[in-house]
């Protein structure tokens, strides 16, 4: 799984004056089906899966870039 975390300026107007989008974190880790939890069906009837607590720890240990 690869996750990019970024900060984007969606408010400054005109848009040409906005700060550039900036990446703050990048993670790359091999996760398995057992690292996920299945969420209940949402309002639209679809199920989603998210990393459970231990899966998130596994992902965050494999950081590639952290803007401190």
N, C-alpha and C positions, 0 to 999 in steps of 0.2 A: 504494500500500500504506500502510496506517495501522497503527502499532504503539504500544501503550500498555504501559509498564513500570511495575509497581507493587510496593509492599511491603504485605503483609497479615500481621496477627498471628493465627496459627492455633493458638497455644499457651496463651495466658492463659485461665484458667478462674476464674469463670464467663465465658461468652462476652460477657456484658453489660459486663465490665470491660476488654475488648480495646480496643486503640488503633484508631482508624479507619484504613481502607485509605487509602494515600497514593500518588498518582501521582508517579513520579520522573523519567520521560522520556516524551515523545510525539514520534513521527516521522510525517511524511506526505510521501511521495515517489512520483513516477510511475516505476514499474519496468516492464521489458519481459521477454518470455520469455527473451531472451538473458542477462538478469541472474541466471538461476536455473541450478542444477545438479540433475540427476536422481539421486536416491539409489537404491541397490539395494533390491530387495524386502526388506521386514522379515519377521519371523516369521509375521505374519498374511497375508502375500502381497500387501500393498499397497505401492505406490511412493509416495514423497513427494518433493517438490521444495523446495529451500531456496535462498536467495540465496547465490551464490558470493561470494568475497572482494571483488571489485570491486562487486558488487551491494550488499553490506553497506555499503561505503564510500559509495556513492550514496545509500542510505537514511539513513545517519547524518549526512550533510551537510545534510539537509533537516529538521533538528530544529525542533520548534515550542516545546517546553518541556523544560528541563533543570533539575532541582533540584540545585543545587550546594552 
